[in-house]
Amino acid sequence: MNGWLTVGVSVLATLVVLLALAIWSIKRHRDPKLRASHDAHIRDLLPSLAGLSLATPVAGNRVEVLENGAFFDGLIAGISAARQSVHFESFLWKEGALGARLADALADRARAGVAVRVLLDATGSKQMGEAAEKRLRDAGCKLYKYHRWDIRHIGVMNDRDHRKLAVIDGRVAFVGGHCIVDEWLGNAEDHAHYADVSVSVEGPIVHSVQGAFSENWTGSSGELFMGEDVLPRWRKKATLRLSLRS
C-alpha cells in the first residue's frame, strides 16, 4: 500500500512540475517586435504585403471609406436596397437606437422575401434585447448565435466571433470595426462616442468576404448557401473611390 502511495505521490509531483514548467514557458514567451523598412510606395509593396499576410491581391474593386456614425447610413442604405440576400455578422449588439434601427432594416428585407442571415457572437449579443431578437425572428430572418454557453462548446468558449461584416446580394460588402452599439453613433464628438473606420467594397473581393461569413455561418447553422444571389460572377472593372468623412 505504501508503495502505491509513493508512486502516486511521485506521479502527482511530476505532473505539478510539468504544469509549472508549461505555465513558466507561456509567461516567458514574448512575441517579437516586428520591424520593416522599404523606400517603395505602399502600392508597389502589395505583393509583399500579401505574401507576408498569407493573402492574395484581387484587382477590379471599388472601395469607399466610411468613418464614425456615417458608416451606418451606408450600411442601412445597402441593406434596404437588397433584392436577394443580406448576410450580417457582428460581435457586439446592444439594445438601443442603433440596434432598433438595424433590426427594422433587416426585418423589412426579410418580410419582402429577401434571404436574411444574421450571425451574432453569443457573448457579445447578450444585451441585444428581446424585442430586437423577436423582431428579426418573427420577420423570417435566420438568426444564429456563435458559440452559445453550452456544454457542447465548453472547449471553444474562448473562441469568439469578432468579425463585423455585411454582404448585400453577394455584390457589396461592408467590413470594419463598427459594432451595433449606440456609442458608435455620432462623430466621436466626446468620450461617449467612439471613432472608427469601416469600408464599403464592390468587386471580386466581395467573394472573399462572403467566404469569411460562410465559414462561421456553416459551422453554426449547418447551412451551405450557393448560387448567383450570393456568389455572382464578376467582370473586371477596376475603380477606386475614397470618401473620407470628418
C-alpha positions in Angstrom: 0.0 0.0 0.0 2.8 2.4 0.9 4.5 1.6 -2.4 1.4 2.6 -4.4 1.1 5.7 -2.3 4.7 6.6 -3.1 4.2 6.0 -6.8 1.0 8.1 -6.7 2.8 11.0 -5.0 5.7 10.8 -7.4 3.3 10.9 -10.4 1.4 13.9 -8.9 4.6 15.7 -8.2 5.8 15.1 -11.8 2.5 16.5 -13.2 2.8 19.5 -11.0 6.3 20.2 -12.1 5.3 19.8 -15.8 2.4 22.1 -15.3 4.6 24.7 -13.6 7.1 24.4 -16.5 4.3 24.9 -19.0 3.0 28.0 -17.2 6.5 29.4 -16.9 7.1 28.8 -20.6 3.9 30.6 -21.5 4.8 33.6 -19.3 8.3 33.7 -20.6 7.1 33.7 -24.2 7.3 37.1 -25.9 6.1 38.0 -29.4 8.9 39.6 -31.4 8.8 43.3 -32.2 8.3 43.4 -35.9 10.4 45.8 -38.0 10.3 46.6 -41.7 11.8 49.3 -43.8 11.5 50.0 -47.5 11.5 53.0 -49.8 8.9 51.9 -52.3 5.3 53.2 -52.3 2.8 51.0 -50.5 1.1 50.5 -53.8 4.2 48.7 -55.1 4.5 46.6 -52.0 1.1 44.9 -52.3 2.7 41.6 -53.5 5.0 41.7 -50.5 2.2 42.6 -48.0 0.0 39.8 -49.5 2.8 37.3 -49.2 3.6 38.2 -45.6 -0.1 38.0 -44.6 -1.0 34.8 -46.4 -3.3 36.8 -48.7 -3.8 37.3 -52.4 -4.3 40.7 -54.1 -7.6 40.9 -56.0 -7.9 43.5 -58.8 -11.0 45.2 -60.1 -12.6 46.5 -56.9 -14.1 49.7 -55.6 -13.7 50.9 -52.0 -15.3 53.7 -50.1 -14.0 54.6 -46.6 -16.8 55.3 -44.1 -15.9 56.9 -40.8 -17.7 57.1 -37.4 -21.5 57.2 -37.4 -21.7 57.8 -41.1 -20.9 54.2 -41.7 -24.4 53.1 -40.5 -26.1 55.4 -43.1 -24.3 53.5 -45.8 -24.8 50.1 -44.2 -28.6 50.5 -43.7 -29.0 52.0 -47.2 -27.2 48.9 -48.6 -29.5 46.6 -46.6 -32.6 48.5 -47.7 -31.5 48.1 -51.3 -31.0 44.3 -51.1 -33.1 42.3 -53.5 -31.8 38.7 -53.0 -29.7 38.2 -49.9 -28.4 40.0 -46.8 -25.7 38.4 -44.7 -24.8 40.2 -41.4 -22.2 39.2 -38.8 -21.1 41.1 -35.7 -19.5 40.7 -32.3 -21.3 43.4 -30.2 -25.0 44.2 -30.5 -26.5 46.1 -27.5 -30.1 47.3 -27.1 -30.5 50.9 -28.2 -31.5 53.2 -31.0 -28.9 51.8 -33.4 -29.9 48.2 -32.7 -33.6 49.0 -33.2 -32.8 50.8 -36.5 -30.8 47.9 -37.8 -33.3 45.3 -36.7 -36.1 47.2 -38.6 -34.0 47.3 -41.7 -33.2 43.6 -41.6 -36.7 42.6 -40.7 -38.1 44.8 -43.6 -36.0 42.9 -46.1 -36.9 39.5 -44.8 -40.6 40.4 -45.0 -40.0 41.4 -48.6 -38.8 37.9 -49.4 -35.0 38.6 -49.2 -33.0 35.8 -47.6 -31.6 37.4 -44.4 -29.0 35.6 -42.4 -27.7 37.1 -39.2 -24.8 35.7 -37.2 -24.0 37.2 -33.8 -21.5 36.3 -31.2 -23.4 34.7 -28.3 -21.4 36.6 -25.7 -21.3 40.0 -27.5 -25.0 39.9 -28.2 -26.3 39.1 -24.7 -27.6 42.6 -24.3 -29.2 43.0 -27.7 -32.7 42.9 -26.1 -35.5 40.5 -26.6 -37.5 43.0 -28.7 -34.8 43.2 -31.4 -34.3 39.4 -31.5 -38.0 38.8 -31.7 -38.4 41.3 -34.5 -35.8 39.5 -36.6 -37.1 36.0 -36.0 -40.8 37.0 -36.5 -39.9 38.6 -39.8 -38.3 35.4 -41.1 -34.6 36.3 -40.6 -32.4 33.3 -39.9 -30.6 34.2 -36.7 -27.8 32.2 -35.0 -25.6 32.9 -32.0 -22.0 31.9 -32.3 -20.7 29.5 -29.6 -23.6 29.8 -27.1 -22.8 28.9 -23.5 -23.4 25.2 -23.9 -21.7 22.0 -22.6 -21.0 21.2 -26.3 -19.0 24.4 -26.6 -17.0 24.1 -23.4 -13.8 23.6 -25.3 -14.2 26.6 -27.5 -15.9 29.1 -25.2 -12.9 31.5 -25.5 -13.2 31.3 -29.3 -15.4 34.3 -30.0 -16.7 35.8 -33.3 -15.1 39.3 -33.6 -16.0 39.7 -37.3 -18.0 42.8 -38.2 -19.2 42.5 -41.8 -22.3 42.5 -44.1 -22.7 41.3 -47.6 -25.6 42.5 -49.8 -26.7 40.4 -52.8 -23.2 39.0 -52.9 -22.1 42.2 -54.7 -21.5 44.8 -51.9 -19.7 44.2 -48.7 -19.2 46.3 -45.5 -16.2 45.4 -43.3 -14.6 47.3 -40.4 -14.6 47.9 -36.7 -18.1 49.2 -36.1 -20.3 47.3 -33.7 -24.1 47.7 -33.1 -23.8 49.9 -30.0 -25.0 53.4 -29.7 -21.6 54.7 -28.7 -20.5 54.1 -32.3 -23.1 56.7 -33.5 -22.2 60.3 -33.9 -18.8 61.7 -34.9 -16.5 60.9 -32.0 -17.5 64.3 -30.6 -16.9 63.3 -26.9 -15.7 60.5 -24.7 -19.1 58.8 -25.0 -18.8 58.3 -28.8 -16.2 56.2 -30.5 -14.1 56.9 -33.6 -13.9 54.0 -36.0 -13.4 53.3 -39.7 -15.0 50.7 -42.0 -15.2 50.3 -45.7 -17.7 49.5 -48.4 -16.3 47.4 -51.2 -17.6 46.2 -54.5 -15.9 43.8 -56.9 -14.4 40.3 -56.8 -13.1 40.8 -53.3 -16.7 40.5 -52.1 -16.4 36.8 -52.7 -13.7 36.6 -50.1 -15.8 38.5 -47.5 -18.7 36.1 -48.4 -16.4 33.2 -47.8 -15.4 34.5 -44.4 -19.1 34.8 -43.4 -19.8 31.3 -44.8 -17.1 29.8 -42.6 -18.8 30.8 -39.3 -22.3 30.6 -40.6 -21.9 27.0 -41.8 -20.3 26.0 -38.5 -23.2 27.5 -36.6 -26.2 26.5 -38.8 -25.0 23.7 -41.0 -26.4 25.5 -44.0 -24.3 25.9 -47.2 -25.6 28.7 -49.5 -24.7 29.0 -53.2 -25.9 30.5 -56.4 -25.9 33.8 -58.2 -27.8 35.6 -55.4 -25.0 35.1 -53.0 -21.9 34.4 -55.2 -22.4 36.1 -58.5 -19.9 36.2 -61.4 -17.8 39.3 -61.8 -16.5 41.1 -64.8 -13.2 43.0 -64.4 -13.8 46.7 -63.7 -11.0 48.5 -61.8 -12.1 51.6 -59.9 -11.1 53.2 -56.7 -13.0 55.8 -54.7 -12.1 57.0 -51.3 -14.6 59.0 -49.4 -13.2 60.5 -46.1 -15.7 62.0 -43.8 -14.6 64.1 -40.9 
